[in-house]
Amino acid sequence: MQGKKTNNSRFGDAVATGLSVALVVALALTFATRKRHQTTDAARVLTGHAGGAARAVEVQPVRAELTERGCYAALRAAGVGYRSIARGDAGTVEWPIVLTGPIDGVRVHGSGKVDAPTNYLDCRLARALLSWAPRLRATGIVGLEHYSMYRPESVVGRTSKPSGHSTGCAIDLAKIELRDGRVLSVLDAWKNRARGADPCRTWPDAAGGRMLRELVCEAGARGLFQTIVTPHHNDAHANHVHLEIGPADSSLWIH
């Protein structure tokens, strides 16, 4: 069903009021063929049930950033602590930074050493996380733990194609930390992971797994990330979800 168009702020307001916390995100990804490289157009539809009534919202990408200066200014305006990294120290990362504080109340940190290069990221990835932060906080999330963001030699699977990690444009989300002290890991909470199946279909998850799945699928629907790889894809992603930004006009690939 075609949803009524809405701007990003209206969508964000709807999300903050719980549009899909209790929903099962469907995404209009048309996984009928279950092909590995399925994509959708930039305008995507998020559907669900609120109070028993079906609702659809057409969603437009919100991640576009015009300039490097504008990206840094957006982080400063939001009070995000960061410091710039010399380009020579960050390989092919175009706008390299390292976070020195939370992103709008959400701590984003690696599972290793604080000063490890795996904590470097492109400013545009930080902007995507900044756009995601209000939704995370509304769900009670105060921290994201990742395995890496920047890995200079990273490639896609068994190919020679550079991964988003090689440019600091991807984050491997391993755990979410909740305000009540709980920590949910992808490895333990994402129980239903049938190989090659649609990650955003209705799955009989427990509450923690359902929360993770809905947050990830919704972030894709909002255009925050353009490549999402889940435990449904292969064993290499059993313990994390790969979230990667791409060109603002690119389509969503989720598996």
C-alpha positions as CSV (number, residue, x, y, z in Angstrom):
1,M,0.0,0.0,0.0
2,Q,1.4,3.4,-0.9
3,G,1.9,5.6,2.1
4,K,1.4,9.3,2.5
5,K,4.6,11.3,2.0
6,T,6.1,12.9,5.1
7,N,9.3,14.9,5.7
8,N,12.1,13.5,7.9
9,S,11.2,15.5,11.0
10,R,7.6,14.2,10.9
11,F,8.9,10.7,10.6
12,G,11.3,11.3,13.4
13,D,8.5,12.5,15.6
14,A,6.4,9.5,14.7
15,V,9.3,7.2,15.6
16,A,10.0,9.0,18.9
17,T,6.4,8.4,19.9
18,G,6.8,4.7,19.3
19,L,5.7,4.2,15.8
20,S,7.7,1.0,15.5
21,V,9.0,0.1,19.0
22,A,6.1,-2.2,19.2
23,L,5.9,-2.8,15.5
24,V,7.3,-5.4,13.2
25,V,9.2,-3.4,10.5
26,A,8.4,-4.6,7.0
27,L,10.4,-2.1,4.9
28,A,9.0,-2.6,1.3
29,L,12.1,-4.5,0.4
30,T,10.3,-7.2,-1.6
31,F,12.4,-10.1,-0.6
32,A,10.1,-12.5,-2.7
33,T,13.0,-13.7,-4.7
34,R,15.4,-13.9,-1.7
35,K,18.3,-13.0,-4.0
36,R,21.6,-12.0,-2.3
37,H,21.9,-8.6,-3.9
38,Q,18.4,-7.3,-3.7
39,T,18.0,-3.5,-3.6
40,T,15.2,-1.0,-3.3
41,D,14.7,2.6,-4.5
42,A,15.7,5.5,-2.3
43,A,12.1,6.1,-1.3
44,R,11.1,3.2,0.9
45,V,8.0,2.3,2.9
46,L,7.9,1.4,6.5
47,T,4.8,-0.5,7.6
48,G,3.5,-1.7,10.9
49,H,0.6,-1.9,13.3
50,A,0.0,0.7,16.0
51,G,-3.0,0.1,18.2
52,G,-4.3,-2.5,15.8
53,A,-4.3,0.0,12.8
54,A,-2.0,-0.5,9.9
55,R,0.0,2.5,8.8
56,A,2.5,3.2,6.1
57,V,5.0,6.0,5.8
58,E,7.1,6.8,2.8
59,V,10.6,7.4,3.9
60,Q,13.3,9.5,2.3
61,P,17.1,9.3,3.0
62,V,18.2,11.8,5.6
63,R,22.0,11.2,5.6
64,A,23.1,13.6,2.8
65,E,25.9,15.9,3.9
66,L,27.0,18.6,1.5
67,T,30.5,19.6,2.7
68,E,33.2,18.5,5.1
69,R,32.9,21.8,6.9
70,G,29.2,21.3,7.2
71,C,29.6,17.8,8.7
72,Y,32.0,19.0,11.4
73,A,29.7,22.0,12.1
74,A,26.7,19.7,12.6
75,L,28.6,17.6,15.1
76,R,29.7,20.7,17.1
77,A,26.2,22.1,17.0
78,A,24.9,18.9,18.6
79,G,27.7,18.9,21.2
80,V,29.4,15.8,19.9
81,G,32.9,15.5,21.3
82,Y,35.4,14.6,18.6
83,R,38.9,15.4,17.3
84,S,40.1,15.3,13.7
85,I,42.7,12.8,12.6
86,A,45.4,13.7,10.1
87,R,44.6,12.2,6.8
88,G,48.0,10.5,6.6
89,D,47.1,8.6,9.7
90,A,43.7,7.4,8.4
91,G,44.4,5.9,5.0
92,T,41.6,6.5,2.6
93,V,39.1,7.9,5.2
94,E,38.0,11.2,3.6
95,W,36.9,13.1,6.7
96,P,38.6,11.2,9.5
97,I,37.7,11.8,13.2
98,V,37.7,10.0,16.5
99,L,34.9,10.4,19.0
100,T,35.9,11.8,22.4
101,G,32.4,11.8,23.9
102,P,28.8,10.5,23.5
103,I,26.7,11.2,20.4
104,D,23.6,12.9,21.7
105,G,23.7,10.9,24.9
106,V,24.7,7.6,23.3
107,R,28.2,6.4,23.9
108,V,29.8,4.8,20.8
109,H,32.9,2.8,21.7
110,G,35.0,-0.1,20.5
111,S,35.5,-3.4,22.3
112,G,39.3,-2.9,22.3
113,K,41.7,-0.1,23.2
114,V,40.3,3.4,23.3
115,D,43.1,4.7,21.1
116,A,42.9,1.9,18.5
117,P,42.7,3.0,14.9
118,T,39.5,0.8,14.6
119,N,37.8,3.7,16.4
120,Y,38.5,6.1,13.6
121,L,35.5,7.0,11.4
122,D,34.4,9.3,8.7
123,C,32.5,12.3,9.9
124,R,29.5,11.3,7.8
125,L,29.2,8.0,9.7
126,A,29.1,10.1,12.9
127,R,26.3,12.1,11.3
128,A,24.3,9.0,10.6
129,L,24.8,7.9,14.2
130,L,23.7,11.3,15.4
131,S,20.5,11.0,13.4
132,W,19.9,7.6,14.9
133,A,20.6,8.7,18.5
134,P,17.2,10.1,19.4
135,R,15.6,6.8,18.4
136,L,18.1,4.9,20.4
137,R,17.6,7.0,23.5
138,A,13.8,6.7,23.2
139,T,14.3,2.9,23.3
140,G,16.4,3.2,26.5
141,I,19.8,2.7,24.8
142,V,22.7,4.6,26.2
143,G,25.6,2.8,24.5
144,L,26.7,1.1,21.3
145,E,29.7,-1.3,21.4
146,H,31.4,-2.1,18.1
147,Y,34.1,-4.4,16.9
148,S,35.5,-1.8,14.4
149,M,34.7,1.1,12.2
150,Y,38.0,1.7,10.4
151,R,40.0,-1.2,9.0
152,P,42.3,-0.1,6.2
153,E,42.8,-3.5,4.5
154,S,39.1,-4.6,4.8
155,V,37.5,-6.1,1.7
156,V,34.0,-7.5,0.9
157,G,33.9,-11.2,1.6
158,R,36.2,-13.1,-0.6
159,T,36.5,-10.4,-3.2
160,S,39.1,-7.6,-3.6
161,K,36.4,-4.9,-3.4
162,P,37.2,-2.5,-0.6
163,S,34.7,-2.7,2.3
164,G,33.1,0.4,3.9
165,H,35.5,-0.2,6.8
166,S,38.5,0.7,4.6
167,T,37.1,4.3,4.4
168,G,35.7,4.5,8.0
169,C,32.1,4.5,6.6
170,A,30.9,1.3,8.4
171,I,30.4,0.2,12.0
172,D,30.2,-3.4,13.2
173,L,27.6,-3.2,15.9
174,A,28.1,-5.9,18.5
175,K,26.2,-4.9,21.6
176,I,23.7,-2.3,22.8
177,E,23.8,-1.0,26.4
178,L,20.5,-0.1,28.1
179,R,19.8,2.6,30.6
180,D,18.7,-0.1,33.1
181,G,22.2,-1.7,33.0
182,R,21.4,-4.6,30.6
183,V,23.7,-5.3,27.7
184,L,22.3,-7.1,24.7
185,S,24.6,-8.7,22.2
186,V,23.8,-9.6,18.6
187,L,25.3,-13.0,19.2
188,D,22.9,-13.9,22.0
189,A,19.8,-11.8,21.3
190,W,19.4,-12.2,17.5
191,K,18.2,-15.8,17.8
192,N,16.3,-16.3,14.6
193,R,18.9,-16.1,11.8
194,A,17.8,-18.4,8.9
195,R,20.4,-18.1,6.2
196,G,19.4,-15.9,3.3
197,A,16.0,-15.0,4.9
198,D,14.6,-11.4,5.1
199,P,16.0,-9.9,8.3
200,C,13.0,-7.6,8.5
201,R,10.1,-10.1,8.3
202,T,8.1,-11.1,11.3
203,W,10.2,-13.4,13.5
204,P,9.3,-15.0,16.8
205,D,12.1,-13.1,18.7
206,A,12.3,-12.5,22.4
207,A,12.1,-8.9,23.4
208,G,15.8,-8.2,23.1
209,G,16.1,-9.7,19.7
210,R,13.0,-7.9,18.5
211,M,14.4,-4.6,19.7
212,L,17.6,-5.1,17.8
213,R,15.9,-6.2,14.6
214,E,13.5,-3.4,14.6
215,L,16.1,-0.7,15.3
216,V,18.3,-2.0,12.5
217,C,15.6,-2.4,9.9
218,E,14.1,0.9,10.7
219,A,17.5,2.7,10.4
220,G,17.7,1.2,6.9
221,A,14.2,2.4,6.1
222,R,15.1,5.9,7.2
223,G,18.1,6.0,4.9
224,L,20.6,6.3,7.7
225,F,22.6,3.3,6.3
226,Q,22.7,2.0,2.8
227,T,24.3,-1.4,3.4
228,I,23.2,-3.6,6.3
229,V,24.6,-7.1,6.8
230,T,23.0,-9.2,9.6
231,P,23.5,-12.7,11.1
232,H,21.1,-14.0,8.3
233,H,23.9,-13.4,5.8
234,N,26.8,-15.7,6.9
235,D,28.7,-17.0,9.9
236,A,31.1,-14.1,9.7
237,H,28.3,-11.8,10.9
238,A,27.0,-14.1,13.6
239,N,28.1,-11.7,16.4
240,H,27.5,-8.3,14.8
241,V,25.5,-6.3,12.3
242,H,27.4,-4.3,9.7
243,L,25.9,-0.8,9.2
244,E,27.5,1.1,6.3
245,I,26.8,4.5,4.8
246,G,27.0,5.1,1.1
247,P,26.1,7.8,-1.5
248,A,23.0,9.6,-0.4
249,D,21.2,8.5,-3.6
250,S,22.1,4.9,-3.4
251,S,19.6,2.1,-2.7
252,L,19.4,0.0,0.4
253,W,21.0,-3.5,0.4
254,I,20.1,-5.5,3.5
255,H,20.6,-9.2,4.1
